[in-house]
Amino acid sequence: MTAKVPKSIRKRSDLVADQIKEAIISKKLPPGERLSDEKDFLKTYRVSKGTMREALKSLEVQGLVNIKTGPGGGASVARVSAEKTNELLWNYFFSRNVSLEDIYAVRKLVEPELAASVAEHIDGEDLQLLEQSVGHCSLQGFEGNDRAQRIQELDFHLVMADACPNPVLAFFSKFILSLLARIIFNIFLINLSRFISHYHSRGIKTIYPIN
């Protein structure tokens, strides 16, 4: 007989948070719109103050609501920023051993679509930024500094993403760039840490020679 796998039990506050989120979506509440006060929340969802406040705090962490304390305070609908969304998505990939090869494989699929969508919408200012980025990438000062050159290359693609008229394509293009930037930076830190460790070891041997 196969044993049944127990279903994960969600906290009451998480369920309430989901219901508030669904209410915001179904009512099409715009950013800045005030939500119910605490008394109305408690009456509607029939939970304790602690559970209600935990649910609202969860939504605040997700960037979905703003909470103001004190007189005249309360919860209101927030405009979720791209930075906050990127951070939450990065948390998902954090422990999944994403490699540069994985990201570049997706980037090869996205980049042609991005370039095609930008072609008819790019203006003189954007074109100037792209030319500046190309110029920076070709500078001799990058010799021996691969990290700086990689970051500068990302800036080129960021200009394209900013000029993209498709908000979905623009967002995913920027997220791919943010993944690359994080991984490049982490590789730099690892190499720097190894260099410092080696440098310090040499210093110790100089001070205390081992016979």
Backbone hydrogen bonds, N-H to C=O, Kabsch-Sander energy under -0.5 kcal/mol:
donor,donor_aa,acceptor,acceptor_aa,energy
10,R,8,S,-0.6
15,L,11,K,-1.7
16,V,12,R,-2.3
17,A,13,S,-2.2
18,D,14,D,-2.1
19,Q,15,L,-1.9
20,I,16,V,-2.4
21,K,17,A,-2.4
22,E,18,D,-2.4
23,A,19,Q,-2.0
24,I,20,I,-2.2
25,I,21,K,-2.0
26,S,22,E,-3.0
27,K,23,A,-2.1
28,K,25,I,-0.8
29,L,24,I,-2.1
32,G,77,V,-3.4
33,E,30,P,-2.0
35,L,75,A,-3.1
41,F,37,D,-2.4
42,L,38,E,-2.6
43,K,39,K,-2.0
44,T,40,D,-2.6
45,Y,41,F,-2.8
46,R,42,L,-1.4
52,M,48,S,-2.4
53,R,49,K,-2.8
54,E,50,G,-1.9
55,A,51,T,-2.0
56,L,52,M,-2.2
57,K,53,R,-2.3
58,S,54,E,-2.0
59,L,55,A,-1.7
60,E,56,L,-2.1
61,V,57,K,-2.4
62,Q,58,S,-1.6
63,G,60,E,-1.1
64,L,59,L,-2.5
65,V,59,L,-0.9
66,N,76,S,-2.8
68,K,66,N,-0.5
68,K,74,G,-2.8
73,G,70,G,-2.1
74,G,68,K,-2.3
76,S,66,N,-2.2
77,V,33,E,-2.8
78,A,64,L,-2.6
80,V,78,A,-0.8
85,T,81,S,-2.0
86,N,82,A,-2.7
87,E,83,E,-2.0
88,L,84,K,-2.0
89,L,85,T,-2.3
90,W,86,N,-2.6
91,N,87,E,-1.8
92,Y,88,L,-1.1
93,F,89,L,-1.6
94,F,90,W,-1.4
96,R,93,F,-1.8
98,V,93,F,-0.6
103,I,99,S,-1.8
104,Y,100,L,-2.9
105,A,101,E,-1.8
106,V,102,D,-1.3
107,R,103,I,-2.6
108,K,104,Y,-2.2
109,L,105,A,-0.6
109,L,106,V,-0.7
110,V,106,V,-1.8
111,E,107,R,-3.0
113,E,109,L,-0.6
114,L,110,V,-2.3
115,A,111,E,-2.9
116,A,112,P,-2.2
117,S,113,E,-2.2
118,V,114,L,-1.8
119,A,115,A,-1.6
120,E,116,A,-0.5
121,H,118,V,-1.9
122,I,118,V,-1.8
127,L,123,D,-2.4
128,Q,124,G,-2.1
129,L,125,E,-2.0
130,L,126,D,-2.3
131,E,127,L,-2.3
132,Q,128,Q,-2.2
133,S,129,L,-2.2
134,V,130,L,-2.3
135,G,131,E,-2.2
136,H,132,Q,-2.4
137,C,133,S,-2.1
138,S,134,V,-1.2
139,L,136,H,-1.2
142,F,139,L,-1.3
143,E,140,Q,-2.0
145,N,142,F,-2.9
149,Q,145,N,-1.6
150,R,146,D,-2.7
151,I,147,R,-2.4
152,Q,148,A,-2.0
153,E,149,Q,-2.1
154,L,150,R,-1.7
155,D,151,I,-1.5
156,F,152,Q,-1.2
157,H,153,E,-1.3
158,L,154,L,-2.0
159,V,155,D,-1.8
160,M,156,F,-1.2
161,A,157,H,-2.2
162,D,158,L,-2.3
163,A,159,V,-1.3
164,C,160,M,-0.5
164,C,161,A,-0.9
170,A,166,N,-2.7
171,F,167,P,-2.1
172,F,168,V,-2.3
173,S,169,L,-2.1
174,K,170,A,-2.2
175,F,171,F,-2.3
176,I,172,F,-2.2
177,L,173,S,-1.9
178,S,174,K,-2.3
179,L,175,F,-2.2
180,L,176,I,-2.2
181,A,177,L,-2.5
182,R,178,S,-2.2
183,I,179,L,-2.4
184,I,180,L,-2.8
185,F,181,A,-2.3
186,N,182,R,-2.5
187,I,183,I,-2.6
188,F,184,I,-2.1
189,L,185,F,-2.3
190,I,186,N,-2.4
191,N,187,I,-2.4
192,L,188,F,-2.7
193,S,189,L,-2.8
194,R,190,I,-2.2
195,F,191,N,-2.2
196,I,192,L,-2.8
197,S,193,S,-2.4
198,H,194,R,-2.4
199,Y,195,F,-2.8
200,H,196,I,-2.8
201,S,197,S,-2.2
202,R,198,H,-2.1
203,G,199,Y,-1.8
204,I,200,H,-2.4
205,K,201,S,-2.1
206,T,202,R,-1.7
207,I,203,G,-2.1
208,Y,204,I,-3.6
211,N,209,P,-0.6
